[in-house]
């Protein structure tokens, strides 16, 4: 014999469930743009190397990231950088400063348009 319990669904629980289900969704065709400037001089940093780590859920069970990518970007003469991602749900950016990397950005991604301005 099985017993089922019916609990009333309150509106706040509905919002919580919607919020949790939105947390594990990939963004398709996302675009990252930004600039790197010197913190002291406010001038653009030409040739800064950005190390990107990205993740996506597609193809997995949506309880954890299914795939990762590692890319590098180099800023142009105006300190600008840009790239596109076919699938994206997490983005981390590190910049080489001295003997080690510095994490400058790490976020879950919910939008196709990502803008990151970095001051070193």
Order of alpha helices (4+ residues) and beta strands (2+ residues): alpha-beta-beta-beta-beta-beta-beta-beta
